Amino acid sequence: MQTRLCSKVGCAREAVATLTYDYADQMAAVGPLGPAGNPHAHDLCQIHYERLSVPRGWMIVRHETLQS
């Protein structure tokens, strides 16, 4: 299996989570790595997963198994 990298510009760390957005509900969901090739999903390394922030008024839903 090929290692997937973080989607953040300039980051070469291994991805541990996948981020998706629901613009209509103003929500960001992040959880275990999803299927590769989804153009609407963004892979994140552990550091970017932990630092994730969203616009004011939005909600973040985090999958419990990734919590440190």
C-alpha positions as CSV (number, residue, x, y, z in Angstrom):
1,M,0.0,0.0,0.0
2,Q,1.3,3.4,-0.9
3,T,1.9,6.0,1.9
4,R,-0.4,9.0,1.6
5,L,0.9,12.4,2.4
6,C,-0.7,15.4,4.1
7,S,-2.6,17.7,1.7
8,K,-1.3,20.9,3.3
9,V,1.1,22.8,1.0
10,G,4.7,22.2,1.9
11,C,4.0,19.3,4.3
12,A,5.6,15.9,3.5
13,R,4.4,14.1,6.6
14,E,2.4,10.9,6.4
15,A,-1.4,11.4,6.5
16,V,-3.3,9.9,9.5
17,A,-6.8,11.5,8.9
18,T,-9.1,12.6,6.2
19,L,-11.0,15.9,6.4
20,T,-14.3,16.7,4.6
21,Y,-16.5,19.7,4.6
22,D,-20.2,20.2,4.5
23,Y,-20.7,23.8,3.5
24,A,-24.5,23.7,3.8
25,D,-24.3,22.7,7.4
26,Q,-21.1,24.7,8.2
27,M,-19.4,21.6,9.4
28,A,-16.0,20.0,9.0
29,A,-15.6,16.2,9.7
30,V,-12.3,14.6,10.3
31,G,-11.7,10.9,10.9
32,P,-9.5,7.9,9.9
33,L,-8.1,7.9,6.4
34,G,-10.9,7.6,3.9
35,P,-10.7,6.0,0.4
36,A,-8.0,7.5,-1.8
37,G,-8.9,9.6,-4.8
38,N,-11.9,11.5,-3.3
39,P,-11.5,15.0,-4.8
40,H,-13.7,16.5,-2.0
41,A,-11.5,15.1,0.9
42,H,-8.2,16.3,2.2
43,D,-5.7,14.1,4.0
44,L,-4.0,15.5,7.1
45,C,-0.9,14.5,9.1
46,Q,-1.1,14.3,12.9
47,I,0.1,17.8,13.5
48,H,-2.3,19.4,11.0
49,Y,-5.1,17.2,12.4
50,E,-4.4,18.5,15.9
51,R,-4.2,22.2,14.7
52,L,-7.3,22.1,12.6
53,S,-9.5,25.2,12.9
54,V,-12.6,26.2,11.0
55,P,-14.3,29.6,10.4
56,R,-16.3,31.2,13.2
57,G,-19.8,29.6,13.4
58,W,-18.6,26.3,12.0
59,M,-18.5,23.0,13.9
60,I,-15.7,20.3,13.8
61,V,-16.8,16.7,14.2
62,R,-13.8,14.5,15.2
63,H,-13.8,10.7,15.1
64,E,-12.9,9.5,18.6
65,T,-10.3,6.9,17.6
66,L,-7.9,9.7,16.5
67,Q,-8.1,11.6,19.8
68,S,-4.7,11.7,21.6
